Amino acid sequence: MERYFKLSQHGSTVRTEVIAGITTFLTMAYIIFVNPDILSTTGMDRNAVFVATCLAAAIGSAVMGLWANWPIGMAPGMGLNAFFAFTVVGAMGFTWQQALGAVFISGVIFLILSATGIRRWLVAGIPLSMRSGVAAGIGMFLGIIALQSSGIVVDSPATLVTLGDLTNPGTLLTVAGFFIIVALDALRVTGAILIGILVVTVAAILLGVSQFGGILSMPPSIAPTLLQLDIWGALGFGIFQVILVMVLVEVFDATGTLIGVAKRARLLTEGPVHQNPGLSRALMADSTAITIGSMLGTSSTTAYVESASGVQAGGRTGLTALVVAVLFLLAMFFAPLAGSVPAYATAPALLYVATLMVRELSEIAWEDVTEAAPAVLTALVMPFTYSIANGLAFGFISYAVIKLLTGRASQVHAATWIVAALFVIKFAFFGGH
């Protein structure tokens, strides 16, 4: 173990890595409750999605640890799971099998982009303000989903949206859960989101809002989602923008997380990031996990920024990620508990993740309106059209047009022009659907 993970070379020990792995797992374990809750709205079997989520996280984290030797946990990502459920299936009308096919295709494309180096070219070509706008927009999208599912915000014929019934027990539980999570995280309690979900679940059961299904059992069958992806159905023109959006978000989100956490762990050497062999392996591991996850039956798997908590606890090698993988495997035995978690318990987690993502707005170059306007437009369009795809489209097209009209076309990277052109073609031939 010492020789394989090079513990002494990284100034770490087995004990430190195990503690770091447990820390990372506790901060990201909320996904085993939230992901099934979101994806089951498409008609997917909730228990099968629960097992798929655990397995995708375990396999992804294990590949990251054993191949890249990086202390980064992986699991189905927040944002793209909501895009999968509420936009691709809910709004656009595709089946969840076709949506899984789109995830698989995006994973293969992602793998090719990572292997050829085009992924790094794409990342370098997308403006920082746009990346920040995308992250904040996804956060706002998660926020409106949380507010809607909890009953805090309801539809209104007069004003589109309005305040819901705050005397409803479930809605009050969501509000209480959000306060608990924020307070615990502010006090630096490890696993604040997970604790918040469990506290609200227990309260919901005691109040009769949710039914108690037990705690432990043998893992449910994954058969209802295993290898159910419809790749041929995902190859139609209508789903083109879905795959484009998945690839773009995966590129921004995963690459940013990997580089950010790796820098904190001092795993990146000085110089261009593409010259770091560890990063190349991590990018490939990340890409591989997406395709595996789609075959198991879950939305895109990605590197988790919560891994920074494990790095803070001393994690420096892949042993940390391997511990995360083992814990996700053990989590499969808690399926009855996951089935007892109501939407009122996962909504506070969604809302808190939303607040963390919206912080990205601070990274926008506000003094330059040609940078700020497209980024803000990106963030606003996502929640108000209930689509990450529309936000990306409006953002990239407006960025290119505004730069062109202000005589700054030379500042626009070729990658941005290409993405903007693809979205223009999409709107021209397929409209807004």
Backbone torsions as a table, in degrees:
resi	resn	phi	psi	omega
1	MET	NA	-43.0	177.7
2	GLU	-60.2	-44.5	-177.1
3	ARG	-70.7	-41.7	-175.8
4	TYR	-67.2	-48.0	-176.3
5	PHE	-90.8	-6.6	179.1
6	LYS	54.4	51.7	-174.8
7	LEU	-61.3	-48.9	-177.2
8	SER	-65.5	-34.1	178.4
9	GLN	-63.4	-31.7	179.4
10	HIS	-95.0	5.3	178.0
11	GLY	67.3	37.1	-177.2
12	SER	-129.8	172.2	177.9
13	THR	-133.6	165.5	179.3
14	VAL	-58.9	-44.2	-178.6
15	ARG	-60.6	-44.7	179.8
16	THR	-62.7	-42.1	-178.9
17	GLU	-66.4	-39.0	178.9
18	VAL	-64.9	-44.9	178.0
19	ILE	-61.6	-41.5	179.2
20	ALA	-64.2	-39.7	178.8
21	GLY	-64.1	-42.5	178.0
22	ILE	-63.7	-41.5	179.7
23	THR	-61.7	-47.3	179.2
24	THR	-61.6	-44.7	-179.6
25	PHE	-59.0	-45.5	-178.2
26	LEU	-62.5	-33.7	-178.6
27	THR	-78.8	-20.0	-178.6
28	MET	-115.1	-0.2	-176.3
29	ALA	-66.7	-16.4	179.5
30	TYR	-58.0	-23.5	-176.7
31	ILE	-64.5	-26.6	-179.2
32	ILE	-70.8	-17.3	174.8
33	PHE	-97.2	-40.7	-174.6
34	VAL	-73.9	-43.5	-175.4
35	ASN	-62.0	-47.7	176.7
36	PRO	-61.6	-35.2	-179.6
37	ASP	-63.8	-39.8	-179.2
38	ILE	-76.3	-50.3	-174.9
39	LEU	-70.3	-26.3	-179.8
40	SER	-68.0	-16.1	177.3
41	THR	-67.9	-14.6	179.9
42	THR	-87.8	-6.1	-175.3
43	GLY	103.1	-3.1	177.3
44	MET	-69.3	146.5	179.2
45	ASP	-65.8	121.2	-173.9
46	ARG	-60.5	-44.0	-178.6
47	ASN	-66.1	-39.0	178.6
48	ALA	-65.8	-39.5	177.8
49	VAL	-65.2	-36.8	177.4
50	PHE	-59.0	-48.3	179.8
51	VAL	-66.2	-42.1	179.1
52	ALA	-60.7	-39.7	179.3
53	THR	-63.0	-46.8	180.0
54	CYS	-63.1	-44.3	-178.7
55	LEU	-67.7	-42.0	179.1
56	ALA	-62.3	-41.7	178.9
57	ALA	-66.1	-41.6	-178.8
58	ALA	-66.5	-47.5	-178.8
59	ILE	-66.7	-45.1	179.5
60	GLY	-60.2	-45.1	179.8
61	SER	-66.4	-38.6	179.7
62	ALA	-65.3	-42.7	178.4
63	VAL	-63.0	-42.3	178.9
64	MET	-61.9	-41.1	-177.9
65	GLY	-74.1	-45.6	-174.5
66	LEU	-79.5	-31.7	-176.6
67	TRP	-94.9	-51.3	-176.8
68	ALA	-88.3	-20.0	-177.1
69	ASN	57.9	41.2	177.4
70	TRP	-114.3	145.7	-176.5
71	PRO	-84.5	51.7	-174.2
72	ILE	-119.2	124.0	177.9
73	GLY	-83.4	149.8	-179.5
74	MET	-128.9	150.6	178.5
75	ALA	-169.1	167.2	175.6
76	PRO	-54.3	131.5	-171.5
77	GLY	-83.1	145.2	173.6
78	MET	-73.3	140.8	-178.1
79	GLY	106.7	-63.4	179.1
80	LEU	-70.7	-27.4	175.2
81	ASN	-68.3	-37.4	176.8
82	ALA	-69.6	-39.2	176.5
83	PHE	-60.9	-44.4	178.3
84	PHE	-56.5	-50.7	-172.6
85	ALA	-78.8	-50.6	-169.4
86	PHE	-91.2	-24.7	179.6
87	THR	-100.7	-59.2	-174.4
88	VAL	-64.3	-48.3	-178.9
89	VAL	-88.8	-50.5	-174.7
90	GLY	-67.1	-49.3	-174.6
91	ALA	-93.1	-39.9	-175.1
92	MET	-87.4	-16.2	173.5
93	GLY	85.8	9.5	176.9
94	PHE	-76.0	155.4	176.1
95	THR	-76.6	158.9	179.3
96	TRP	-66.8	-26.2	176.6
97	GLN	-66.6	-40.8	177.2
98	GLN	-67.3	-37.1	178.0
99	ALA	-63.4	-39.8	175.9
100	LEU	-64.4	-37.0	176.6
101	GLY	-61.7	-39.2	177.8
102	ALA	-65.4	-38.6	177.3
103	VAL	-62.1	-43.4	179.7
104	PHE	-61.3	-47.6	-179.5
105	ILE	-62.0	-42.1	179.1
106	SER	-63.5	-35.4	178.1
107	GLY	-65.6	-41.4	178.4
108	VAL	-64.7	-44.6	177.8
109	ILE	-61.1	-43.2	179.2
110	PHE	-60.0	-40.6	179.3
111	LEU	-63.7	-43.9	179.1
112	ILE	-65.3	-43.2	178.9
113	LEU	-61.6	-38.9	-179.3
114	SER	-70.6	-40.8	-176.9
115	ALA	-70.0	-33.3	-176.3
116	THR	-91.7	-11.7	-179.5
117	GLY	91.6	-3.4	179.8
118	ILE	-65.5	-30.5	179.6
119	ARG	-58.2	-43.6	179.6
120	ARG	-65.5	-36.8	177.9
121	TRP	-63.8	-41.4	178.6
122	LEU	-63.0	-46.8	-178.9
123	VAL	-61.6	-42.7	-179.4
124	ALA	-66.8	-26.1	-175.2
125	GLY	-90.0	-10.3	-179.5
126	ILE	-94.7	122.8	-177.4
127	PRO	-57.3	145.8	-179.9
128	LEU	-59.9	-39.7	179.8
129	SER	-61.2	-39.5	178.9
130	MET	-67.9	-40.8	177.9
131	ARG	-60.8	-41.3	179.4
132	SER	-66.3	-40.9	178.6
133	GLY	-63.2	-39.0	178.6
134	VAL	-63.9	-48.0	-179.4
135	ALA	-61.6	-44.1	179.4
136	ALA	-66.3	-39.1	179.3
137	GLY	-63.9	-42.3	177.2
138	ILE	-62.7	-37.8	176.8
139	GLY	-62.3	-43.3	179.0
140	MET	-66.8	-34.1	176.7
141	PHE	-63.7	-45.9	176.7
142	LEU	-62.8	-36.7	-179.1
143	GLY	-62.7	-45.7	-178.6
144	ILE	-70.1	-31.6	175.4
145	ILE	-64.0	-44.3	179.8
146	ALA	-63.8	-45.3	-179.0
147	LEU	-65.3	-34.9	-179.1
148	GLN	-75.3	-46.0	-177.4
149	SER	-66.6	-24.9	-179.3
150	SER	-90.7	-9.3	179.7
151	GLY	85.0	6.1	177.9
152	ILE	-70.3	-37.8	176.0
153	VAL	-118.0	131.8	178.7
154	VAL	-128.9	164.2	-178.8
155	ASP	-75.5	153.7	-179.9
156	SER	-143.2	127.0	178.8
157	PRO	-61.7	-29.9	-175.4
158	ALA	-83.6	-42.4	-173.2
159	THR	-121.3	12.0	-179.0
160	LEU	76.0	-55.1	175.6
161	VAL	-134.3	155.1	177.5
162	THR	-154.5	174.2	-178.8
163	LEU	-73.6	137.7	180.0
164	GLY	-84.1	-166.1	-178.9
165	ASP	-84.4	103.6	-177.4
166	LEU	-78.7	1.0	175.4
167	THR	-93.7	-7.3	178.0
168	ASN	-65.5	129.4	-177.5
169	PRO	-55.3	-42.2	-179.7
170	GLY	-64.5	-41.2	178.8
171	THR	-64.1	-42.2	178.2
172	LEU	-63.8	-35.4	177.3
173	LEU	-64.7	-38.2	177.6
174	THR	-62.4	-46.3	179.0
175	VAL	-59.8	-46.7	179.6
176	ALA	-62.7	-41.5	179.7
177	GLY	-61.7	-41.1	178.6
178	PHE	-62.2	-45.3	178.8
179	PHE	-61.5	-40.5	-179.8
180	ILE	-63.0	-46.5	-178.6
181	ILE	-62.8	-46.2	-179.4
182	VAL	-61.8	-45.3	-178.6
183	ALA	-63.1	-44.7	-179.6
184	LEU	-64.3	-41.1	179.9
185	ASP	-68.4	-37.0	177.5
186	ALA	-64.6	-31.0	178.0
187	LEU	-86.2	4.7	178.3
188	ARG	60.5	41.0	175.6
189	VAL	-84.8	123.5	-179.5
190	THR	-64.4	133.7	178.7
191	GLY	78.1	30.7	-176.3
192	ALA	-57.0	-44.4	-178.7
193	ILE	-65.4	-44.4	179.2
194	LEU	-61.0	-44.9	179.6
195	ILE	-61.9	-42.7	179.0
196	GLY	-59.6	-44.4	178.8
197	ILE	-60.8	-45.4	-177.3
198	LEU	-68.0	-39.5	179.2
199	VAL	-62.8	-46.1	-179.8
200	VAL	-66.4	-36.9	178.0
201	THR	-61.6	-46.9	178.6
202	VAL	-61.0	-44.0	179.5
203	ALA	-63.5	-39.9	-180.0
204	ALA	-65.0	-38.4	178.4
205	ILE	-67.3	-43.4	-179.7
206	LEU	-65.1	-32.6	-179.1
207	LEU	-88.0	-3.8	179.2
208	GLY	82.0	9.6	178.8
209	VAL	-75.9	-29.1	-179.6
210	SER	-133.6	153.8	179.3
211	GLN	-95.5	140.0	179.1
212	PHE	-85.9	122.6	-177.5
213	GLY	-104.9	2.9	-177.4
214	GLY	109.7	-177.2	-178.8
215	ILE	-119.9	-53.7	-175.2
216	LEU	-115.9	148.4	173.1
217	SER	-167.8	172.3	171.6
218	MET	-66.8	148.4	-179.2
219	PRO	-57.3	137.8	177.2
220	PRO	-65.7	170.1	178.8
221	SER	-73.7	139.3	176.6
222	ILE	-94.9	-1.1	-175.2
223	ALA	-52.6	-39.9	-177.9
224	PRO	-60.1	-20.8	179.9
225	THR	-119.0	-16.5	-175.9
226	LEU	-64.8	122.7	178.1
227	LEU	55.7	31.5	179.4
228	GLN	-93.3	3.3	-178.1
229	LEU	-65.1	140.6	179.4
230	ASP	-107.8	89.0	-176.4
231	ILE	-69.1	-41.9	-179.0
232	TRP	-64.0	-38.5	179.2
233	GLY	-67.3	-22.4	-179.0
234	ALA	-88.4	-1.8	-177.3
235	LEU	-91.6	1.6	179.3
236	GLY	-70.7	160.4	-178.4
237	PHE	-62.0	-35.0	-175.1
238	GLY	-62.5	-25.6	-176.3
239	ILE	-97.8	6.4	-179.8
240	PHE	-54.4	-48.9	-176.9
241	GLN	-66.7	-28.5	178.4
242	VAL	-62.5	-48.2	-180.0
243	ILE	-65.1	-40.8	178.6
244	LEU	-59.3	-46.2	-179.7
245	VAL	-64.1	-44.6	179.6
246	MET	-58.7	-45.4	-179.7
247	VAL	-62.9	-46.4	-178.0
248	LEU	-62.7	-46.7	-179.5
249	VAL	-65.1	-39.8	177.9
250	GLU	-62.1	-41.1	179.9
251	VAL	-62.0	-50.6	-178.3
252	PHE	-65.2	-54.0	-170.0
253	ASP	-65.0	-56.9	-175.1
254	ALA	-65.5	-44.9	-178.4
255	THR	-63.7	-44.2	179.0
256	GLY	-61.3	-41.9	179.5
257	THR	-65.7	-46.7	-178.6
258	LEU	-59.6	-47.3	-178.7
259	ILE	-67.1	-42.9	-178.6
260	GLY	-62.2	-48.3	-179.7
261	VAL	-68.9	-39.6	-179.2
262	ALA	-64.0	-37.7	177.5
263	LYS	-64.1	-40.1	179.9
264	ARG	-64.9	-33.5	179.6
265	ALA	-86.8	-0.2	-179.6
266	ARG	59.8	41.1	179.8
267	LEU	-96.7	-11.1	178.6
268	LEU	-99.5	129.7	178.1
269	THR	-80.9	164.4	179.4
270	GLU	-64.5	146.9	178.8
271	GLY	113.2	-176.5	-178.7
272	PRO	-57.6	138.8	-176.1
273	VAL	-63.5	-28.4	-177.1
274	HIS	-70.9	-10.9	178.6
275	GLN	-89.6	2.6	178.3
276	ASN	-92.5	112.8	-178.7
277	PRO	-61.5	-33.5	180.0
278	GLY	-63.2	-39.4	-179.8
279	LEU	-67.0	-40.3	179.2
280	SER	-59.8	-43.0	178.6
281	ARG	-67.8	-38.3	179.9
282	ALA	-64.8	-40.6	178.1
283	LEU	-63.1	-40.9	178.7
284	MET	-67.7	-39.4	178.4
285	ALA	-62.9	-42.0	179.5
286	ASP	-62.4	-44.4	-179.4
287	SER	-64.7	-42.3	-179.9
288	THR	-62.1	-39.0	-177.5
289	ALA	-63.1	-32.1	-179.6
290	ILE	-64.7	-46.3	-178.6
291	THR	-66.6	-40.0	179.1
292	ILE	-64.4	-43.8	179.7
293	GLY	-59.8	-40.5	-179.6
294	SER	-64.8	-34.4	178.8
295	MET	-72.6	-29.9	177.6
296	LEU	-75.8	-32.7	178.7
297	GLY	117.4	44.5	177.1
298	THR	-145.4	163.5	179.3
299	SER	-70.4	178.6	-172.2
300	SER	-51.7	129.9	176.3
301	THR	-90.5	140.4	-175.9
302	THR	-148.1	167.0	176.4
303	ALA	-70.6	140.6	-176.5
304	TYR	-101.4	129.1	179.5
305	VAL	-65.3	-21.6	176.5
306	GLU	-61.7	-14.1	176.8
307	SER	-60.3	-21.0	178.6
308	ALA	-61.0	-28.0	179.0
309	SER	-67.5	-36.5	176.8
310	GLY	-69.6	-38.3	176.5
311	VAL	-63.1	-40.3	177.5
312	GLN	-61.3	-31.9	179.7
313	ALA	-82.7	-0.2	175.5
314	GLY	113.5	-1.8	-179.4
315	GLY	-65.7	129.1	-178.4
316	ARG	-133.6	-9.5	-175.9
317	THR	-130.7	178.4	179.8
318	GLY	-67.5	-13.8	177.9
319	LEU	-62.1	-34.5	176.0
320	THR	-59.8	-47.1	180.0
321	ALA	-65.6	-34.7	179.5
322	LEU	-66.7	-38.3	175.9
323	VAL	-62.7	-41.5	177.3
324	VAL	-59.3	-43.0	-179.1
325	ALA	-61.5	-44.8	-179.9
326	VAL	-62.8	-41.2	-179.4
327	LEU	-66.9	-35.0	176.3
328	PHE	-68.0	-33.9	175.9
329	LEU	-65.2	-42.6	178.3
330	LEU	-65.3	-30.4	-178.1
331	ALA	-64.1	-21.1	-179.1
332	MET	-62.1	-21.8	-179.1
333	PHE	-80.3	-1.6	-179.7
334	PHE	-104.4	28.1	-179.4
335	ALA	-57.5	-42.8	179.1
336	PRO	-59.5	-37.5	178.7
337	LEU	-65.6	-42.1	179.3
338	ALA	-62.3	-36.4	179.2
339	GLY	-70.9	-17.6	-179.9
340	SER	-87.8	-9.8	-176.8
341	VAL	-78.9	116.7	-179.6
342	PRO	-83.1	168.1	177.9
343	ALA	-60.9	-28.7	179.8
344	TYR	-66.3	-20.5	179.6
345	ALA	-91.0	-30.2	179.2
346	THR	-85.5	-24.1	179.4
347	ALA	-59.2	-42.8	177.4
348	PRO	-61.3	-35.6	178.3
349	ALA	-65.2	-44.6	177.3
350	LEU	-59.5	-44.4	-177.7
351	LEU	-64.7	-37.2	-179.6
352	TYR	-73.2	-39.9	175.4
353	VAL	-60.5	-36.6	177.6
354	ALA	-61.0	-44.1	-179.6
355	THR	-63.8	-35.6	179.5
356	LEU	-68.1	-38.0	-177.6
357	MET	-74.2	-34.5	-178.3
358	VAL	-67.3	-17.2	176.0
359	ARG	-58.1	-22.0	-178.9
360	GLU	-60.8	-19.4	179.0
361	LEU	-59.1	-24.9	-179.7
362	SER	-68.3	-18.1	-178.2
363	GLU	-85.9	-6.7	-179.0
364	ILE	-72.3	141.4	178.1
365	ALA	-78.6	84.2	-173.3
366	TRP	-65.9	-24.9	-178.1
367	GLU	-73.8	-13.8	179.2
368	ASP	-113.3	104.1	-174.5
369	VAL	-64.9	-25.2	178.5
370	THR	-71.5	-18.1	174.6
371	GLU	-94.5	-42.4	-174.1
372	ALA	-70.9	-44.4	-175.0
373	ALA	-59.2	-49.1	179.0
374	PRO	-63.6	-36.2	-179.6
375	ALA	-65.5	-44.8	179.1
376	VAL	-66.1	-40.5	178.1
377	LEU	-60.5	-42.1	177.4
378	THR	-57.4	-49.0	-177.2
379	ALA	-65.6	-38.9	-177.2
380	LEU	-73.3	-39.6	-174.7
381	VAL	-68.4	-32.9	-178.0
382	MET	-56.9	-56.3	-179.5
383	PRO	-70.9	-35.2	-174.1
384	PHE	-79.1	-16.1	172.0
385	THR	-110.2	2.0	179.3
386	TYR	57.5	40.4	-176.2
387	SER	-155.4	123.3	174.3
388	ILE	-66.2	-35.5	-178.3
389	ALA	-60.5	-46.7	-179.6
390	ASN	-63.6	-38.3	178.5
391	GLY	-62.1	-45.1	177.9
392	LEU	-62.2	-44.0	-178.3
393	ALA	-61.3	-51.3	179.8
394	PHE	-60.6	-39.8	-178.1
395	GLY	-64.9	-51.3	-176.7
396	PHE	-68.2	-41.6	179.9
397	ILE	-65.0	-45.7	-179.1
398	SER	-65.7	-35.8	178.6
399	TYR	-60.6	-48.8	-178.5
400	ALA	-64.9	-43.2	-177.5
401	VAL	-67.1	-45.0	-178.7
402	ILE	-64.3	-41.8	177.3
403	LYS	-63.2	-38.3	-179.8
404	LEU	-66.5	-44.0	-177.2
405	LEU	-70.6	-22.8	-179.4
406	THR	-99.6	11.2	177.2
407	GLY	73.3	23.0	-179.1
408	ARG	-115.9	28.8	-177.9
409	ALA	-57.3	-29.4	-178.9
410	SER	-67.5	-17.7	179.4
411	GLN	-80.0	-11.7	-176.5
412	VAL	-89.1	121.4	179.5
413	HIS	-68.7	152.0	-179.7
414	ALA	-56.4	-35.7	-179.5
415	ALA	-61.3	-40.2	179.7
416	THR	-67.6	-41.5	177.2
417	TRP	-59.9	-42.8	-177.8
418	ILE	-64.7	-46.6	-179.5
419	VAL	-63.9	-42.6	179.1
420	ALA	-61.4	-43.2	-179.8
421	ALA	-63.3	-40.5	179.2
422	LEU	-61.9	-40.6	179.1
423	PHE	-69.9	-36.6	177.1
424	VAL	-62.2	-44.1	178.6
425	ILE	-61.4	-41.3	179.5
426	LYS	-60.1	-48.7	-179.3
427	PHE	-65.7	-38.1	-176.8
428	ALA	-66.2	-39.0	-174.6
429	PHE	-98.6	-27.6	-174.4
430	PHE	-121.5	-0.5	179.2
431	GLY	69.8	-153.4	-175.5
432	GLY	-92.5	11.8	-176.4
433	HIS	-120.5	NA	NA
